[in-house]
């Protein structure tokens, strides 16, 4: 794939005005907001992201926007393509399947490394997070928090493995899987099963 500079003159829809972002951690704030737009489907696969339009929407300069787009590209949520600039990444069905398969393999390995090191404090923290996750699943207005609680729960279980590089890579995989997991839960309404599966996982770790 060819990487090029962003085209500031790219035609786009007129952006909605958002509340100004505080000066501290501007690029991080843009990353957070754009990530949620992508995961929620507000920004669809293949949709173009223009620096000046985003800067206008968030009432900031283009510098933190450029930094945010670079971060999102590294996470795999957007792609920089020739003659188009930044676009929301689109995955084929086989690529999505591979994404989930890779995550499953790494998660199993992380748990094998983590379980021997788990102590009561880790179990309590995971239990507290799981309750929050289960509560969010009961409320449709909490859709955007599902992925965050899900990752918080899993990362709490993986932390005792002491594999920071692998944990960072798993976080990236989790972010990319989240939009598809969220769609699955919204359309199937299999929310009870999602919560139950996580509780069963915690029980397995305790035994």
C-alpha positions as a printed Julia matrix, in Angstrom:
207×3 Matrix{Float64}:
   0.0     0.0    0.0
   1.3     3.44  -0.91
   1.52    6.12   1.76
   1.09    9.79   0.81
   0.51   13.17   2.44
  -3.04   14.03   3.38
  -4.92   16.1    0.8
  -6.21   19.25   2.54
  -8.52   20.02  -0.41
 -10.33   16.71  -0.4
 -14.08   17.16  -0.75
 -16.06   16.15   2.32
 -19.37   16.67   4.07
 -19.74   19.76   6.23
 -18.84   18.62   9.75
 -21.06   19.12  12.77
 -19.67   21.5   15.36
 -18.42   19.72  18.49
 -17.53   21.14  21.88
 -13.96   22.5   22.01
 -11.36   20.06  23.3
  -9.26   21.2   26.3
  -5.69   22.18  25.46
  -4.1    19.31  27.4
  -3.58   16.09  25.46
  -5.32   17.41  22.36
  -4.19   14.58  20.12
  -5.21   11.98  22.73
  -8.66   13.56  22.99
  -9.05   13.5   19.2
  -7.96    9.85  19.14
 -10.59    9.01  21.75
 -13.41   10.8   19.94
 -12.55    9.5   16.48
 -12.1     5.99  17.83
 -15.62    6.09  19.29
 -17.02    7.42  16.0
 -15.38    4.52  14.14
 -16.38    1.84  16.64
 -19.98    3.09  16.77
 -20.26    3.13  12.99
 -20.79    6.9   12.82
 -17.67    6.92  10.64
 -18.14    4.05   8.21
 -15.59    1.8    6.54
 -13.96    3.58   3.61
 -15.1     7.03   4.76
 -12.54    9.78   4.25
 -11.14   11.75   7.18
  -9.91   15.22   6.29
  -7.58   17.05   8.63
  -9.05   20.53   8.22
 -12.63   19.26   8.57
 -11.76   17.46  11.81
  -9.88   20.51  13.11
 -12.93   22.67  12.4
 -15.29   20.2   14.05
 -13.24   20.06  17.26
 -12.17   23.73  17.09
  -8.44   23.0   17.24
  -5.42   23.32  14.95
  -4.45   20.65  12.42
  -1.28   19.62  14.28
  -2.97   17.49  16.98
  -5.33   16.14  14.31
  -2.36   14.99  12.23
  -0.86   13.34  15.33
  -4.18   11.64  16.11
  -4.53   10.28  12.58
  -1.0     8.87  12.74
  -1.92    7.11  15.99
  -5.15    5.71  14.53
  -3.24    4.46  11.49
  -0.79    2.66  13.79
  -3.76    1.1   15.6
  -5.17   -0.1   12.29
  -8.44    1.81  12.58
  -7.64    4.03   9.61
  -5.53    3.57   6.49
  -3.58    6.17   4.48
  -4.16    5.51   0.78
  -2.92    7.14  -2.42
  -5.04   10.03  -3.72
  -7.53    9.69  -0.87
  -5.64   10.42   2.33
  -6.97    8.95   5.57
  -9.93    6.58   5.36
 -11.61    4.31   7.9
 -10.08    0.86   7.48
 -12.27   -1.76   5.82
 -11.62   -5.46   6.42
 -12.81   -8.38   4.33
 -14.72  -11.23   6.05
 -11.59  -13.41   5.94
  -9.5   -10.63   7.5
 -12.07  -10.17  10.26
 -12.01  -13.91  10.95
  -8.21  -13.88  11.09
  -8.33  -10.93  13.48
 -10.51  -12.85  15.93
  -8.52  -16.06  15.49
  -5.26  -14.26  16.27
  -6.78  -12.64  19.33
  -8.09  -15.98  20.6
  -4.68  -17.66  20.27
  -2.88  -14.84  22.08
  -5.52  -14.6   24.8
  -5.2   -18.29  25.61
  -1.42  -17.97  25.85
  -1.68  -14.88  28.07
  -4.06  -16.66  30.43
  -1.75  -19.67  30.66
   1.05  -17.31  31.69
  -1.14  -15.23  34.01
  -3.15  -17.8   35.99
  -0.2   -19.16  38.05
   0.57  -15.58  39.17
  -2.99  -14.51  39.99
  -3.71  -13.45  43.56
  -6.86  -12.53  45.44
  -6.43   -8.83  44.62
  -6.45   -9.56  40.87
  -9.59  -11.67  41.22
 -11.35   -8.95  43.21
 -10.42   -6.28  40.67
 -11.62   -8.46  37.79
 -14.86   -9.18  39.68
 -15.5    -5.46  40.24
 -14.89   -4.69  36.57
 -17.1    -7.58  35.48
 -20.01   -6.19  37.51
 -19.63   -2.87  35.72
 -19.52   -4.66  32.38
 -22.67   -6.64  33.18
 -24.48   -3.47  34.23
 -23.5    -1.72  31.0
 -24.87   -4.65  28.97
 -28.27   -4.1   30.59
 -28.46   -0.52  29.34
 -28.62    0.29  25.6
 -27.4     3.83  26.34
 -24.11    2.28  27.52
 -23.24    0.67  24.16
 -20.11    2.76  23.76
 -18.81    1.58  27.15
 -19.16   -2.15  26.37
 -15.79   -2.37  24.66
 -13.99   -0.38  27.35
 -15.32   -2.55  30.18
 -14.63   -5.68  28.16
 -10.99   -4.73  27.65
 -10.61   -3.59  31.26
 -11.81   -7.01  32.4
  -9.56   -8.97  30.05
  -6.5    -6.81  30.71
  -6.99   -7.29  34.46
  -6.74  -11.04  33.87
  -3.74  -10.74  31.54
  -1.69   -8.32  33.67
  -0.23  -11.03  35.97
   1.34  -12.66  32.89
   3.93   -9.85  32.88
   4.0    -9.7   29.08
   3.73   -5.94  28.35
   4.56   -6.19  24.64
   1.99   -8.89  24.06
  -0.56   -7.0   26.18
  -0.07   -3.9   24.03
  -0.56   -5.93  20.86
  -3.67   -7.57  22.3
  -5.08   -4.14  23.1
  -4.66   -3.16  19.45
  -6.4    -6.36  18.34
  -9.18   -5.74  20.84
  -9.8    -2.23  19.52
 -10.07   -3.52  15.96
 -12.36   -6.37  17.03
 -14.57   -4.08  19.1
 -16.61   -2.58  16.26
 -17.54   -6.04  14.98
 -18.25   -7.39  18.47
 -20.45   -4.37  19.15
 -22.42   -4.91  15.94
 -22.89   -8.57  16.81
 -24.26   -7.76  20.26
 -26.53   -4.98  18.98
 -28.1    -7.12  16.25
 -28.25  -10.48  18.04
 -29.12   -9.05  21.47
 -27.06  -11.91  22.9
 -26.11   -9.73  25.84
 -26.81  -12.24  28.59
 -24.53  -14.77  26.93
 -21.77  -12.15  26.66
 -21.89  -11.47  30.39
 -22.17  -15.16  31.24
 -19.14  -16.07  29.11
 -17.0   -13.53  30.95
 -18.17  -14.81  34.34
 -17.35  -18.37  33.28
 -13.88  -17.21  32.24
 -13.29  -15.66  35.65
 -14.48  -18.85  37.37
 -12.03  -20.91  35.29
  -9.17  -18.62  36.31
 -10.06  -19.1   39.98
 -10.06  -22.9   39.85
